[in-house]
Amino acid sequence: MKLLELLPSLVNRLPKRARIPVMTGVAGLGAGGLAVAFHLAMHGVHHGGLMPLAKQGLGAFVIGSFLLIMTTSLAAGWLLTTFAPEAAGSGIPQLKAAFWKDFGYIKLRVIWVKFVAGALQIGGGSSLGREGPSVQLAGAAGSNIVGALGEPKQRRRLGAATGAAAGLAAAFNTPLAAVTFVLEELIGDLNSRLLGSVLFAAVLGALVAHGILGPQPAFSLAPLGEANWRAFGLVPVVAALASLVGVFFQRWALGLRLNCRQWSPNFPTWMRPAVGAFICWVLGMLVFWRTGSIGVFGLGYDDLSGALAGKMLWTTAGLLLVAKLLATVACYGTGGCGGIFSPTLFFGAMVGVVVAGAVNLLAALWGIDGFLSTNDIVMLAVVGMSATLGAVVRAPVTSILIVFEMTHQFAIVPPLMLTALISQAISRSLLKRNFYDQLLVQDGHDVERLRPMDNLRAWQEQPVGALANRRPILLNAIDETTLRKIVRAHPFSRFPLVEDGVVKGILEREEIDAALNAKRPPQLQPAIVIEPETSLNDVQNALFESPTGLLLVRGVGQDGRFGLVTIHDLLRAQQAAAEHPDDV
């Protein structure tokens, strides 16, 4: 205890220029170590469960895999629902929201819940990826580490960003991709002032992974020679088809996630991941029965490595593609604890193998044997990986670098660059937002205003309409059914009540819970309504007078009625402006 109290004072005695590297170093090492520990725990569950069961014959695998996947998914669902609902899913959107809306502050319990639930569910066989949990775990660890070193809650962005970079670098042995992903997706600025710290942390995360797991890439490829003109001619085809698979995956997974909120309240939330796990088990068993492959379960890296070695039949790849796609949609959409990087890489590789195999079959029918070589098939599989990931995440630099670093093959870089252009064009034409931003919109966040303004003077002169949340969650009734539905679907602490266009007041979450338990009408807090032209300087006084720390803004909502602004919104924008004094 004395050591924990001593550390902040020691760090604060350092010169200002030395404090940031010290905190970055400690956060990077701690976050990288946690990501490696998560990797080992998840693989320990997988290699201690599914792998030996698959070697014991069909009957033993049917029973054993069912018990394992259902038990682990139920345990994960209970942990998430009981202790940290924000740890469900990938975790990257939640980290992004915390980075901007909460200054990088993340609750400590997110770490252990994500670690245990993710290791159990992914290792137990649910078709999900490890990168999302690794990034959220590491970002949360970095946030809490710099907090332990003396950083207040409103200055945790450094820890969250550097922790996330170290975690992704350690998860995939990809430090360059970790840097670009954090800058492209989390921060949204490749020229961010945090670039140096993020780069330092990613190096440390990769060193931790190298020291514990070894320097090997995530997937092994035989050295690739120059692909022939036939393979290069198929690159746009594979890139386009793989991108479309990514588009369909996003729509289906997030559509199922949205529909799950409409399920009967009598069906407990903690049991919902088991529904997705059951679907995954059925699909996985069908594929295992037909091919002997267990690639539908968990990460599927063994089958993915087989595809990248050119040792997979294209018919098997097609079966795995369909089954893995549906299984991942089911597992993610029902609230499972895992990410989407690994599944999307899997989908794309299978698309490449299927296209190459189908083309070879057609060529053989025309009397041309060996139209595409094994080298060509592997290149097209790698192209598919980058295309699907790029279409879903919409981070083109990351989609190139992560595949290059995971395979260590420079020959694939030119086709990957072409693939990035194609995947971005298709994704942006068919989807309004990438996977993570669309998930945030589902949860009630306004992604267009997630990143606050930088200029303090502009902030002071802005009308409140520019800052207000245009998609607030509003109540239109206070009957028991409506109240139970709203608290179950949304994590917010206050809900404005607007009936027939008239503001009735503000309902606080604690009051809703108390009223539901006591079976009485809830008590409303008074609401303050302001005009959208009100300056932010005037809004400050109105917020301090508000008993709920919340104001309704007339006429700026998505439905043309009311928007919403809170003290937190105001402080967040002001803090961002203060952190960029050169812009003032």
C-alpha positions in Angstrom: 0.0 0.0 0.0 2.8 2.4 0.8 4.5 1.6 -2.5 1.3 2.5 -4.4 1.2 5.8 -2.5 4.9 6.4 -3.2 4.9 5.8 -6.9 2.8 8.9 -7.9 5.0 11.2 -5.8 8.2 9.8 -7.4 6.8 10.2 -10.9 5.6 13.7 -10.2 9.1 14.7 -9.1 10.4 13.9 -12.5 10.8 16.7 -15.1 7.8 17.1 -17.3 9.6 15.8 -20.4 10.6 12.6 -18.5 7.2 11.8 -17.0 5.5 10.9 -20.3 8.2 8.4 -21.4 8.3 6.8 -18.0 4.5 6.4 -17.8 4.5 5.2 -21.5 7.1 2.6 -20.7 5.4 1.3 -17.6 2.0 1.2 -19.4 3.4 -0.4 -22.5 5.2 -3.2 -20.6 2.2 -3.8 -18.3 -0.3 -3.8 -21.2 1.8 -6.0 -23.4 2.4 -8.5 -20.6 -1.4 -8.6 -20.0 -2.1 -9.2 -23.7 0.4 -12.1 -23.7 -1.1 -13.6 -20.6 -4.6 -13.4 -22.2 -3.2 -15.2 -25.3 -1.7 -17.9 -23.1 -4.9 -18.3 -21.1 -7.1 -18.5 -24.2 -4.9 -21.0 -25.9 -4.6 -23.0 -22.7 -8.4 -23.4 -22.7 -8.5 -24.3 -26.4 -5.6 -26.8 -26.3 -6.8 -28.3 -23.1 -10.4 -28.8 -24.4 -11.3 -28.8 -28.1 -8.0 -30.0 -29.4 -7.8 -33.3 -27.5 -11.5 -33.9 -27.9 -11.2 -33.7 -31.7 -8.7 -36.5 -31.6 -11.0 -38.9 -29.7 -13.5 -39.5 -32.5 -16.8 -38.1 -33.6 -18.9 -39.3 -30.6 -16.6 -37.9 -27.9 -16.2 -34.7 -29.8 -19.9 -34.2 -30.3 -20.6 -34.5 -26.5 -17.4 -32.9 -25.2 -17.5 -29.9 -27.5 -21.2 -29.2 -26.7 -20.6 -29.2 -23.0 -17.4 -27.1 -23.3 -18.8 -24.4 -25.6 -22.1 -24.1 -23.7 -20.5 -24.0 -20.3 -17.9 -21.4 -21.2 -20.4 -19.2 -23.1 -22.9 -19.3 -20.1 -20.0 -18.4 -17.7 -18.9 -15.5 -19.9 -22.5 -14.2 -20.3 -23.0 -14.3 -16.5 -19.7 -12.5 -15.9 -20.4 -9.8 -18.4 -24.0 -9.2 -17.3 -23.2 -9.2 -13.6 -20.0 -7.3 -13.4 -19.1 -5.3 -16.5 -21.6 -5.1 -19.5 -19.2 -2.7 -21.2 -16.7 -5.6 -21.5 -19.0 -7.5 -24.0 -18.3 -7.8 -27.7 -15.0 -6.7 -29.3 -14.2 -3.9 -26.8 -12.6 -1.6 -29.3 -15.7 0.6 -29.7 -16.1 0.8 -26.0 -12.4 1.8 -25.7 -12.9 4.5 -28.4 -15.9 5.9 -26.5 -14.0 5.9 -23.2 -11.0 7.6 -24.9 -13.0 10.5 -26.1 -15.9 10.8 -23.8 -14.2 9.8 -20.5 -10.7 11.1 -21.2 -9.4 7.6 -21.4 -10.7 6.5 -18.0 -11.8 2.9 -17.8 -13.0 1.0 -14.7 -10.6 -1.5 -13.3 -13.2 -4.3 -13.2 -13.3 -4.3 -17.1 -9.8 -5.8 -17.1 -10.5 -9.0 -15.1 -14.0 -9.5 -16.6 -12.7 -9.2 -20.1 -9.8 -11.4 -19.4 -11.7 -14.3 -17.9 -14.8 -14.0 -20.1 -12.8 -13.7 -23.3 -10.4 -16.5 -22.5 -13.3 -18.8 -21.6 -15.5 -18.0 -24.6 -12.9 -17.9 -27.3 -10.9 -20.7 -25.9 -14.1 -22.7 -25.4 -14.9 -22.6 -29.1 -17.1 -19.6 -29.8 -16.2 -18.2 -33.2 -14.7 -14.8 -32.2 -11.3 -13.1 -32.3 -8.7 -12.2 -29.7 -7.6 -8.8 -31.0 -10.6 -6.8 -29.6 -10.3 -8.2 -26.1 -6.5 -7.8 -26.3 -6.9 -4.1 -27.2 -9.6 -3.3 -24.6 -7.7 -5.2 -21.9 -4.4 -3.5 -22.7 -6.1 -0.1 -23.1 -7.8 -0.5 -19.7 -4.6 -1.6 -18.1 -2.7 1.4 -19.6 -5.4 3.7 -18.3 -5.2 2.3 -14.8 -1.4 2.1 -14.7 -1.0 5.8 -15.5 -3.7 6.4 -12.9 -1.6 4.5 -10.3 1.3 6.7 -11.4 -0.6 9.9 -10.5 -2.6 10.8 -13.6 -6.1 12.0 -12.7 -9.2 10.6 -14.4 -9.4 13.4 -16.9 -5.9 12.7 -18.2 -5.9 9.0 -19.0 -5.9 9.2 -22.8 -2.1 8.7 -22.9 -2.5 5.4 -20.9 -5.4 4.1 -22.9 -3.8 4.8 -26.3 -0.4 3.5 -25.5 -1.8 0.4 -23.7 -4.0 -0.4 -26.8 -1.0 -0.1 -29.1 1.1 -2.4 -26.8 -1.8 -4.9 -26.6 -2.3 -5.2 -30.3 1.4 -5.4 -31.0 1.7 -8.2 -28.5 -1.5 -10.0 -29.7 -0.3 -10.4 -33.3 3.4 -9.6 -33.2 2.6 -6.6 -35.4 4.0 -3.3 -33.9 3.7 -1.2 -37.1 0.0 -2.2 -37.6 -0.6 -1.6 -33.9 0.6 2.0 -34.3 -1.4 2.7 -37.4 -4.6 1.1 -36.0 -4.5 3.2 -32.8 -3.9 6.3 -34.9 -6.5 5.5 -37.6 -9.3 4.0 -35.6 -8.9 5.1 -31.9 -7.4 8.6 -32.2 -8.5 9.3 -35.8 -5.4 11.3 -36.6 -2.2 9.9 -38.2 -0.4 13.1 -37.1 -1.5 12.9 -33.5 0.8 14.4 -30.8 0.6 10.9 -29.2 2.4 9.3 -32.1 5.8 9.1 -30.3 4.2 7.5 -27.2 2.1 5.1 -29.2 5.2 4.0 -31.2 7.2 3.5 -28.1 4.5 1.4 -26.4 4.0 -0.7 -29.6 7.7 -1.5 -29.6 7.6 -2.5 -25.9 4.5 -4.7 -26.5 6.2 -6.5 -29.4 9.3 -7.0 -27.3 7.2 -8.6 -24.5 5.6 -10.9 -27.0 8.9 -11.8 -28.6 10.5 -12.5 -25.2 7.6 -14.8 -24.0 6.1 -16.3 -27.2 9.0 -16.0 -29.6 9.6 -13.8 -32.7 7.5 -16.0 -35.1 4.8 -14.4 -37.2 1.2 -15.2 -36.4 0.9 -17.3 -39.6 3.6 -19.1 -41.5 4.0 -18.8 -45.2 6.5 -20.4 -47.4 8.6 -17.8 -49.3 6.5 -16.4 -52.1 8.0 -15.9 -55.5 6.7 -13.6 -58.1 3.0 -14.4 -59.0 2.1 -14.8 -62.6 -0.1 -12.5 -64.6 -3.1 -14.8 -64.1 -3.0 -14.4 -60.4 -2.6 -10.6 -60.6 -5.5 -10.5 -62.9 -7.6 -12.2 -60.2 -6.6 -9.8 -57.4 -9.4 -7.3 -58.1 -11.9 -10.1 -58.3 -10.9 -11.6 -55.0 -10.6 -8.2 -53.3 -14.1 -7.3 -54.4 -15.7 -10.6 -53.4 -13.9 -10.6 -50.0 -14.9 -7.0 -49.4 -18.6 -7.9 -50.1 -18.3 -10.8 -47.6 -17.1 -8.2 -45.0 -20.0 -5.9 -45.8 -22.5 -8.7 -45.4 -20.8 -9.8 -42.1 -21.1 -6.3 -40.7 -24.8 -5.9 -41.6 -25.8 -9.4 -40.3 -23.8 -9.3 -37.1 -24.9 -5.8 -36.1 -28.4 -6.4 -37.3 -28.6 -9.5 -35.1 -27.1 -7.5 -32.2 -29.8 -4.9 -32.6 -32.6 -7.5 -32.8 -31.4 -9.3 -29.7 -32.4 -6.2 -27.7 -36.0 -6.9 -28.7 -35.9 -10.4 -27.2 -38.3 -11.1 -24.4 -37.1 -9.8 -21.0 -38.0 -13.2 -19.6 -35.0 -14.6 -21.5 -32.1 -13.6 -19.3 -29.4 -11.4 -20.9 -26.6 -13.6 -19.5 -27.9 -16.6 -21.4 -28.0 -15.0 -24.8 -24.3 -15.7 -25.7 -25.2 -19.4 -25.3 -27.6 -19.1 -28.2 -24.8 -18.0 -30.5 -22.5 -20.6 -29.1 -25.1 -23.3 -29.8 -25.5 -22.2 -33.4 -21.7 -22.2 -33.7 -21.6 -25.7 -32.3 -24.2 -27.0 -34.8 -22.3 -25.5 -37.7 -18.9 -26.6 -36.4 -20.1 -30.2 -36.0 -21.5 -30.3 -39.5 -18.1 -29.1 -40.9 -16.2 -31.5 -38.6 -18.4 -34.4 -39.7 -17.8 -33.6 -43.4 -14.2 -32.6 -43.4 -12.6 -33.4 -40.0 -11.8 -29.7 -39.6 -12.5 -27.7 -36.4 -11.9 -24.3 -38.0 -15.4 -23.1 -37.2 -14.6 -23.2 -33.5 -12.5 -20.4 -31.8 -9.9 -18.6 -33.8 -9.6 -21.2 -36.6 -5.9 -20.5 -36.9 -4.9 -24.1 -37.8 -7.2 -24.2 -40.8 -6.2 -20.7 -41.8 -2.5 -21.7 -41.7 -3.4 -24.7 -43.8 -5.0 -22.4 -46.4 -2.0 -20.1 -46.4 0.2 -23.2 -47.0 -1.8 -24.1 -50.1 -2.9 -27.4 -48.5 -6.7 -26.8 -48.4 -9.2 -28.0 -51.0 -11.3 -25.2 -52.4 -14.5 -27.0 -51.6 -13.4 -27.3 -48.0 -12.6 -23.6 -47.9 -16.1 -22.8 -49.3 -17.8 -24.9 -46.6 -15.6 -23.3 -43.9 -16.4 -19.8 -45.3 -20.1 -20.2 -45.0 -20.1 -22.0 -41.7 -17.5 -19.6 -40.0 -19.4 -16.6 -41.3 -22.7 -17.7 -39.9 -21.1 -18.9 -36.6 -19.3 -15.5 -36.1 -22.5 -13.6 -36.8 -24.3 -15.7 -34.3 -21.6 -15.5 -31.6 -21.0 -11.7 -31.9 -24.7 -10.7 -32.5 -25.9 -12.5 -29.4 -23.4 -10.6 -27.1 -20.4 -12.8 -27.1 -17.0 -11.6 -25.7 -14.6 -11.5 -28.5 -13.4 -9.5 -31.5 -13.8 -9.6 -35.3 -10.2 -9.3 -36.7 -9.4 -13.0 -36.7 -12.8 -14.1 -38.2 -12.6 -11.5 -41.0 -9.1 -12.6 -41.8 -10.4 -16.1 -42.0 -13.3 -15.2 -44.2 -11.0 -13.4 -46.7 -8.5 -16.2 -46.9 -11.2 -18.7 -47.7 -12.6 -16.4 -50.4 -9.2 -16.4 -52.0 -8.8 -20.1 -51.9 -12.4 -20.6 -53.3 -11.9 -18.3 -56.2 -8.5 -19.8 -57.1 -9.9 -23.3 -56.9 -12.9 -22.5 -59.0 -10.7 -20.9 -61.6 -8.4 -23.9 -61.7 -11.4 -26.2 -62.1 -12.8 -24.1 -65.0 -9.3 -24.1 -66.6 -9.0 -27.9 -66.3 -12.4 -28.3 -68.0 -10.9 -26.3 -70.9 -7.9 -28.5 -70.9 -5.5 -26.2 -69.0 -4.0 -27.9 -66.0 -2.1 -25.9 -63.3 -3.6 -22.6 -64.4 -2.8 -21.2 -61.0 0.1 -22.5 -58.9 0.2 -23.0 -55.2 2.1 -19.8 -54.9 -0.7 -17.9 -56.7 -3.4 -19.5 -54.5 -1.6 -18.4 -51.4 -1.2 -14.9 -52.7 -4.9 -14.7 -53.4 -5.8 -16.0 -49.9 -3.6 -13.2 -48.4 -5.3 -10.6 -50.7 -8.7 -11.8 -49.4 -7.6 -11.5 -45.8 -6.6 -7.8 -46.3 -9.8 -7.0 -48.3 -12.3 -8.3 -45.8 -10.5 -6.7 -42.8 -10.2 -3.4 -44.7 -13.9 -3.4 -45.6 -15.0 -4.0 -42.1 -12.6 -1.9 -40.1 -12.0 0.7 -42.8 -8.4 1.3 -41.8 -6.5 0.9 -45.1 -3.0 1.3 -43.8 -3.6 -1.1 -41.0 -5.2 -3.7 -43.3 -2.0 -3.7 -45.4 0.5 -3.7 -42.6 -1.1 -6.2 -40.3 -1.2 -8.9 -43.1 2.3 -8.0 -44.2 3.7 -8.2 -40.6 1.8 -11.4 -39.8 3.2 -13.2 -42.9 6.6 -11.4 -43.3 6.3 -11.6 -47.1 7.3 -8.4 -49.0 6.2 -9.8 -52.3 2.5 -9.4 -51.3 2.7 -5.7 -50.6 1.9 -4.4 -54.2 -1.3 -6.5 -54.5 -2.2 -5.5 -50.9 -2.1 -1.9 -51.9 -4.4 -2.5 -54.8 -6.7 -4.5 -52.5 -6.9 -1.6 -50.0 -8.2 0.7 -52.7 -10.8 -1.7 -53.8 -12.0 -2.6 -50.3 -12.3 1.0 -49.3 -14.3 1.9 -52.4 -16.8 -1.0 -51.9 -17.1 -0.5 -48.1 -17.7 3.2 -48.4 -20.2 2.8 -51.2 -22.3 0.2 -49.3 -21.9 1.1 -45.7 -22.2 4.5 -44.0 -19.8 3.7 -41.2 -17.3 1.1 -40.3 -18.1 -1.8 -37.9 -17.0 0.0 -34.7 -18.7 3.3 -35.4 -21.9 1.6 -36.4 -21.9 -0.3 -33.1 -21.4 3.0 -31.2 -24.4 4.4 -33.1 -26.4 1.4 -31.9 -25.5 2.2 -28.4 -26.7 5.8 -28.6 -23.4 7.6 -29.3 -23.2 10.3 -31.9 -19.9 9.4 -33.7 -19.9 12.6 -35.7 -19.3 14.5 -32.4 -17.3 11.9 -30.5 -14.1 13.7 -31.2 -14.3 17.1 -29.5 -13.3 20.4 -31.1 -9.7 21.5 -30.7 -9.8 25.3 -30.7 -10.7 27.0 -27.4 -11.9 30.2 -28.9 -14.0 28.4 -31.4 -15.4 26.4 -28.6 -16.3 29.5 -26.6 -18.1 31.0 -29.6 -19.9 27.9 -30.8 -23.7 27.7 -30.3 -24.8 24.8 -28.2 -26.4 23.3 -31.3 -22.9 22.4 -32.6 -22.1 20.4 -29.4 -25.5 18.8 -28.6 -26.1 15.1 -28.9 -28.6 14.9 -31.8 -29.6 11.3 -31.1 -30.5 11.3 -27.4 -32.5 8.4 -25.9 -35.9 9.9 -25.0 -38.7 8.4 -23.0 -42.2 8.9 -24.4 -44.0 7.1 -21.5 -43.3 5.9 -18.0 -45.3 2.7 -17.9 -43.5 -0.4 -16.4 -42.9 -2.0 -19.8 -41.3 1.0 -21.4 -39.1 1.7 -18.3 -37.8 -1.9 -18.2 -37.1 -1.9 -21.9 -35.1 1.4 -21.8 -32.9 0.5 -18.8 -32.2 -2.9 -20.3 -31.3 -1.5 -23.7 -29.2 1.6 -22.7 -26.5 2.2 -20.0 -27.2 5.9 -19.5 -28.0 7.4 -16.1 -30.6 10.0 -17.1 -33.5 9.9 -19.6 -35.6 12.9 -20.6 -39.3 12.3 -20.7 -41.0 13.9 -23.8 -44.7 13.3 -24.4 -46.3 14.6 -27.5 -43.5 17.0 -28.1 -43.8 18.4 -24.5 -40.9 18.1 -22.1 -42.2 16.6 -18.8 -38.9 16.2 -16.9 -35.8 14.0 -16.4 -35.9 10.5 -15.0 -32.7 9.2 -13.3 -31.8 5.6 -13.6 -31.7 5.0 -9.8 -35.2 6.4 -9.5 -36.4 4.2 -12.3 -34.9 1.1 -10.5 -36.4 2.2 -7.2 -39.9 2.8 -8.8 -39.9 -0.5 -10.6 -38.9 -2.4 -7.4 -41.5 -0.5 -5.4 -44.1 -0.7 -8.2 -44.8 3.0 -8.0 -44.7 5.9 -10.5 -41.2 7.4 -10.8 -40.4 10.9 -9.6 -39.3 13.4 -12.2 -36.5 16.0 -11.9 -37.2 19.4 -13.6 -35.8 19.8 -17.1 -34.2 23.0 -18.6 -34.8 23.6 -22.3 -32.6 26.0 -24.2 -32.4 27.3 -27.8 -29.8 26.0 -30.2 -28.3 29.5 -30.7 -27.4 29.7 -27.0 -23.6 30.2 -26.7 -21.5 27.7 -24.8 -20.5 30.5 -22.4 -24.2 30.9 -21.4 -24.7 27.1 -21.4 -22.2 26.8 -18.5 -24.3 28.7 -16.1 -27.5 26.9 -17.1 -25.8 23.5 -16.6 -24.6 24.5 -13.1 -28.2 25.5 -12.2 -29.6 22.2 -13.6 -30.3 19.6 -10.9 -29.4 16.8 -13.3 -26.4 18.4 -15.1 -28.3 18.0 -18.3 -30.0 20.4 -20.8 -32.4 19.8 -23.6 -31.7 21.7 -26.8 -34.8 22.6 -28.8 -35.0 21.6 -32.5 -31.6 19.9 -33.0 -32.5 16.3 -32.5 -32.5 13.8 -35.3 -36.3 13.9 -35.3 -36.4 17.6 -35.4 -37.3 17.9 -31.8 -34.8 17.8 -28.9 -31.1 17.3 -28.6 -29.2 17.0 -25.4 -26.0 18.4 -23.7 -24.4 17.6 -20.4 -21.7 19.0 -18.2 -19.5 16.1 -19.3 -19.9 17.2 -23.0 -18.9 20.8 -22.0 -15.9 19.7 -20.0 -14.7 17.3 -22.7 -14.8 19.9 -25.4 -13.1 22.5 -23.1 -10.4 20.0 -22.1 -9.6 19.2 -25.8 -9.3 22.9 -26.6 -7.0 23.4 -23.6 -4.7 20.6 -24.8 -4.1 22.3 -28.1 -3.0 25.9 -27.1 -1.2 26.4 -30.4 -4.5 26.4 -32.1 -5.9 29.2 -30.0 
